[in-house]
Amino acid sequence: MRILSVKLKSIIITALIIIAVALGIFFTAHTLSDVVSAEARMIPIYNVDTNKNKVAVTFNCAVGNSDIDSILATLDEYNVKATFFLLGSWADDYIEEVQKIYDAGHELGNHSYSHKDTPSMTYENILIDIQKCNETVRNITGHSPTLFRTPSGSYDNKTISAAENLGMVTIQWDVEPLATVGNGCI
């Protein structure tokens, strides 16, 4: 009887080990397949590697307009071109400034129309917000932006995908100012 009891225990322990190993393999394989099939995180452009000594100067125009003339004069003095990411509602309020920036030969980018947090928006509403800014800038200058900068630097795959589906490239920054410059672009 004792021999049968020891053999039964050995069989039960062996069976439990086999079940544990099988479950471990199953869950590991399942987890790995989830990782492999998971959507890769899309990343905007933060910087561009180059052997040349270059820097990209960008401004976000979202509040006020008091520093636009000063910024444009300084850029002109040093023969520097910049990209101005315009909030669509800002562009509606400061049509003359948008035209000045454009006429000075600077690139105009899209910073959304409303400056809403895009990850909390639906894909369709992100598209509408980006398109509305593009239409505003196009109505003022005759040209639509091809670059998009997310509000507050907040993004997810649907944000970048929406911009890409509109033929736009999402650009971020890799050096941030400590404070706003004047009362306008930062």
N, C-alpha and C positions, 0 to 999 in steps of 0.2 A: 504494500500500500504506500509506504514511504517513497519507494522508487517511482511509482506512478505519480505521486504528488510532486516530486522534484522535476520529473519529465514534463508534467503539465505546466508547472511554473516556468520552466525553460521555454516551452512552446509559447506560452502566453507572452513572456518577456520578448522573445524573438519576434513574435507577431507584432507587438507594440512598437518595437524598434523599426521593423519594416514599414509599418503604417506611418510612423513619424518621419522616416526618411522619404517615403513617397509623398506625404503631405508637404514636406520641406521642398522637395523638387518641384511639386506642382505649384506652390505659392511663389517660389523663386522664378520659375519659368513664366508664371502669370505676371509677376511684377516686372520682369525684364521685358516682356512683350508690351506691357503698358508704357514703359520708358521708351522703347524703340518706336512704338507707334504714336507716342505723344507728339503733338504739334510743337515744332521747334520755335523757340522764342525769337521773334523778329526784333532786330536791333537797328535803330536809326544810325545815321552817320554822326559820329562825335568828332572825328578828326580824320585827316587824310595823310598817310605817310608819303613823304616826298624828300628827295635829296636837296631840293631848293630851299633857301631861306625865305619862307613865306608864312604869312599869318592871314587868316580870314577874320575880318572885322564885321561883326553883326550887331544889330540893334533890334530890340523888340519895342515897337511903338504901340502903346496901349493906354496911356494916360497923358492928357495934356499935350501942348505943342510948343511950350515956351523955349525949348532948347533946340528946336529943329534948325533955325537959321545959324546958330552957333556951331552946331555939329557939322552942318554942310560947309560952312566957311572953313572950319578946321580941316576937314577932309580935303577940300579943294586946295588949301594952302600947301598941304603935303602931297598932293596929287595921289590921294588914296581913294579907292572905290570900296564901298561897303554893301552889305545886304541888309535891308531894313525889313524885318518881319512885321507886317501890319495886321493889327486886329481889324477886322472888317468894320465893326461899329466905330472904331477910332477913325478909319478912313472916311466913313460917312460924315463924321463930325469935322474932319480936317482935310477937305478936298484940296484946298490950295497947297497944303504941305505935302500931300501925296504927290501932286503934280510937280512941285519943286524938287522933291527927292528923285523922281523919275527923270525929269528934265536935266538934272545934274549927272545923269548917267549911272546912277546906283541901281542895284538889283532890288526888286520888290519881291518879298516872300510873303507867304500866307501864315498868319498866326491864329487862324480860326476867325469866325465872325464874332462869337460870343464869349470866348475864353472859358468855356465850360470844361470840366474835367472829363476828357474823352473816354477813359475806361468805364466811367459810370453811365455813358450814353449808349444807345443802340447803334449798331453799324449804320443803319439808314440815317439816323440823326447826325452822326459824324459826317457822313457824305454831304448832307444838306448844309451843315455848318461850314465845311470847307468850301463847297461850291458857292455859297452865299458870299463869302469873303472874296473868292476869285471873281465873281460877277461884279462886286463893288469896285475892285481894283481895275478890272477891265473897263467898266463904265467910265472911270476917271481917266485912265491912261491909254486905253485901247489894247492893252496887253494883260494876259493872265499870268499870275505867278506859277512857277514850276517847282518851287521849293516850299516845304511845309515845316513849321516848327510847332510842336505841341504846346498847348497851354500849360504853364508851370512845369514843363518837362515831363509831364505824366503821360504815359502811353501804354498800350498793350498791342497784341497782334492785330486786333480789328482796327485800331487807329492807323497803324502803319499800312495795313492792307487797304483801307479806304483811300488813303492818300495815293498809294500806288495805283489803285484802280482808276484814279483820276489823272494818272500820268505824272504824279508828283513824287519827289524824293523827300523823305523826312530827314531833317537836319537838326541836331541838337548842338550843344556847346561843350567844351571841355575846360574852359576857364570862365568863372562866373563873377560878375562885379559884386562888390560888397554892399553897395547901395545904389539907388537910382541916381541917374545924372539929371539934375534939374527936375523939371516937371514935364516929362514927356517920354522920350525913348531911353531905354536902358541897355 
